[in-house]
Every structure is written in C-alpha cells, then in structure tokens.
Amino acid sequence: MRAFAPLLRDGGRLVIVASTLGTLHYLAPVLHDRFDGLTSLDEVDAQVAAWRDAVKDGSARAGAWPGFVNIPSKIAQVAAVRALAGQRRAEDARRGILLASVCPGMINTPTSALWWDVSGAATPAQAAVPLLDLALGPVDPAHYGQLVRYGMVLPWRPF
Ligand SMILES: NC(=O)c1ccc[n+]([C@@H]2O[C@H](COP(=O)([O-])OP(=O)(O)OC[C@H]3O[C@@H](n4cnc5c(N)ncnc54)[C@H](OP(=O)(O)O)[C@@H]3O)[C@@H](O)[C@H]2O)c1
C-alpha cells in the first residue's frame, strides 16, 4: 500500500483482498481499540508487531487473541485501508480514485481447502467477478475506505 498508493492515477483503484474475517466482529472486544480508529499505516504496523510479539512469547495464547492467524491479519489489512483512506479521502474523491478492501467470499482454492470443506464454494474465476467489478466498474463513493463483499459494504464494528 505504501508503494502503490502514491502511483494511483486519476480514476485509479487500489483494492486490497481481505476477508469478512477482517471486521471487529471476529475480535474480542478488549482488543478492538488496537485496530479501531487508527490513522496511519505506522499505527497499523505497530499493532501487528505487538500481535506478532505476543505470538512469539506465548502471551497471545493466554490472552484474548484469536488462535486463527487469518483474523488479526485480515483485520489489520482492513484497518490499514481505513487509515490510508482517512488520509486520502478528500483528494481521492476529487480525483475519482477508489481505495477499498474486498472479501471475495468463500472460494475453492488449495489454501481454503486446508481449513474448510469448499467443494461447493465459488471457483476462483467466479469469485473474481465482483472484484473485477470493483476494479473496472463505475466507482460507488459508498465503497471508499470500506470492506466490500459482493458489492455491499460490510460493517466494521459489530454494533
Ligand atoms: N479462499 C477463500 O475462501 C478466501 C476467502 C476470503 C478471503 N480470501 C483471500 O483471498 C486471497 C487469495 O486466497 P486464496 O485462497 O486464493 O489463496 P491461495 O490459493 O493460497 O493463493 C494465494 C496466491 O497468492 C500468491 N502469493 C502468495 N504469496 C505471494 C507473494 N509473496 N508475492 C506474490 N504472490 C504471492 C500465490 O502465488 P503462487 O501460486 O505462486 O504461490 C497464489 O497465487 C487471500 O488474501 C485470502 O485471504 C480467500
């Protein structure tokens, strides 16, 4: 994001592939403040580093951190988009730029098959369609800075 965001042309799109797991709904409330309201990528990095250190020293297991690595990592991705969007919103609106995170939904891929039964899930080609809509279709200003799934904004907070 640090490398690509400055390169965006007028009308450009920066779409981060995250997950529905990247919302605070999946994080213990005691940890919400770590990712809510962050205003810079450095702040997001600091929280991810703190989580990494807690995993390394074993304190994450004893505390409120979820065991599934995907949850804090996806929350950090979405928080990073929210932080960068907070910095760029006015200028991006003027230039017609979209910055958003996206959940592709459940997809039948080798990685997801390690965790879930995805035999009935979308193929990668099917899952790509709403992502390509975000990348190539008309910009919906309501998507700016948000996590989008199948064209709909997912709430960041559980309430
Ligand atoms: N699958 C799902 O149900 C699901 C649901 C929600 C969100 N997502 C998200 O969608 C994304 C893709 O998931 P997936 O299931 O398709 O994963 P995947 O099958 O493991 O594919 C990951 C892809 O990323 C590439 N990649 C990995 N590390 C890379 C690196 N350092 N530089 C460049 N490319 C790299 C891999 O390339 P190689 O093939 O060369 O290794 C591979 O093509 C992930 O962000 C995942 O969290 C997936």
PDBQT file of the ligand as one rigid body, heavy atoms in Angstrom, charges set to zero:
ROOT
HETATM    1  N1  LIG A 201     -10.197 -18.861  -0.462  1.00  0.00    +0.000 N 
HETATM    2  C1  LIG A 201     -11.130 -18.292   0.267  1.00  0.00    +0.000 C 
HETATM    3  O1  LIG A 201     -12.194 -18.891   0.580  1.00  0.00    +0.000 OA
HETATM    4  C2  LIG A 201     -10.956 -16.868   0.714  1.00  0.00    +0.000 A 
HETATM    5  C3  LIG A 201     -11.985 -16.250   1.468  1.00  0.00    +0.000 A 
HETATM    6  C4  LIG A 201     -11.818 -14.948   1.871  1.00  0.00    +0.000 A 
HETATM    7  C5  LIG A 201     -10.657 -14.266   1.530  1.00  0.00    +0.000 A 
HETATM    8  N2  LIG A 201      -9.676 -14.892   0.807  1.00  0.00    +0.000 N 
HETATM    9  C6  LIG A 201      -8.462 -14.131   0.475  1.00  0.00    +0.000 C 
HETATM   10  O2  LIG A 201      -8.232 -14.178  -0.923  1.00  0.00    +0.000 OA
HETATM   11  C7  LIG A 201      -6.810 -14.158  -1.170  1.00  0.00    +0.000 C 
HETATM   12  C8  LIG A 201      -6.431 -15.334  -2.026  1.00  0.00    +0.000 C 
HETATM   13  O3  LIG A 201      -6.777 -16.506  -1.304  1.00  0.00    +0.000 OA
HETATM   14  P1  LIG A 201      -6.608 -17.937  -1.976  1.00  0.00    +0.000 P 
HETATM   15  O4  LIG A 201      -7.473 -18.872  -1.222  1.00  0.00    +0.000 OA
HETATM   16  O5  LIG A 201      -6.742 -17.794  -3.465  1.00  0.00    +0.000 OA
HETATM   17  O6  LIG A 201      -5.107 -18.243  -1.608  1.00  0.00    +0.000 OA
HETATM   18  P2  LIG A 201      -4.093 -19.205  -2.367  1.00  0.00    +0.000 P 
HETATM   19  O7  LIG A 201      -4.812 -20.266  -3.101  1.00  0.00    +0.000 OA
HETATM   20  O8  LIG A 201      -3.088 -19.580  -1.332  1.00  0.00    +0.000 OA
HETATM   21  O9  LIG A 201      -3.399 -18.249  -3.431  1.00  0.00    +0.000 OA
HETATM   22  C9  LIG A 201      -2.566 -17.219  -2.994  1.00  0.00    +0.000 C 
HETATM   23  C10 LIG A 201      -1.926 -16.613  -4.212  1.00  0.00    +0.000 C 
HETATM   24  O10 LIG A 201      -1.043 -15.576  -3.747  1.00  0.00    +0.000 OA
HETATM   25  C11 LIG A 201       0.199 -15.765  -4.364  1.00  0.00    +0.000 C 
HETATM   26  N3  LIG A 201       1.219 -15.309  -3.439  1.00  0.00    +0.000 N 
HETATM   27  C12 LIG A 201       1.468 -15.749  -2.188  1.00  0.00    +0.000 A 
HETATM   28  N4  LIG A 201       2.497 -15.087  -1.652  1.00  0.00    +0.000 NA
HETATM   29  C13 LIG A 201       2.902 -14.205  -2.593  1.00  0.00    +0.000 A 
HETATM   30  C14 LIG A 201       3.913 -13.235  -2.637  1.00  0.00    +0.000 A 
HETATM   31  N5  LIG A 201       4.731 -13.029  -1.589  1.00  0.00    +0.000 N 
HETATM   32  N6  LIG A 201       4.034 -12.490  -3.750  1.00  0.00    +0.000 NA
HETATM   33  C15 LIG A 201       3.221 -12.682  -4.798  1.00  0.00    +0.000 A 
HETATM   34  N7  LIG A 201       2.233 -13.598  -4.815  1.00  0.00    +0.000 NA
HETATM   35  C16 LIG A 201       2.084 -14.353  -3.727  1.00  0.00    +0.000 A 
HETATM   36  C17 LIG A 201       0.333 -17.241  -4.629  1.00  0.00    +0.000 C 
HETATM   37  O11 LIG A 201       1.226 -17.423  -5.688  1.00  0.00    +0.000 OA
HETATM   38  P3  LIG A 201       1.805 -18.888  -6.031  1.00  0.00    +0.000 P 
HETATM   39  O12 LIG A 201       0.697 -19.664  -6.645  1.00  0.00    +0.000 OA
HETATM   40  O13 LIG A 201       2.907 -18.575  -6.984  1.00  0.00    +0.000 OA
HETATM   41  O14 LIG A 201       2.277 -19.470  -4.723  1.00  0.00    +0.000 OA
HETATM   42  C18 LIG A 201      -1.099 -17.593  -5.008  1.00  0.00    +0.000 C 
HETATM   43  O15 LIG A 201      -1.336 -17.352  -6.392  1.00  0.00    +0.000 OA
HETATM   44  C19 LIG A 201      -6.140 -14.173   0.203  1.00  0.00    +0.000 C 
HETATM   45  O16 LIG A 201      -5.850 -12.840   0.570  1.00  0.00    +0.000 OA
HETATM   46  C20 LIG A 201      -7.220 -14.756   1.103  1.00  0.00    +0.000 C 
HETATM   47  O17 LIG A 201      -7.066 -14.375   2.447  1.00  0.00    +0.000 OA
HETATM   48  C21 LIG A 201      -9.809 -16.164   0.387  1.00  0.00    +0.000 A 
ENDROOT
TORSDOF 0
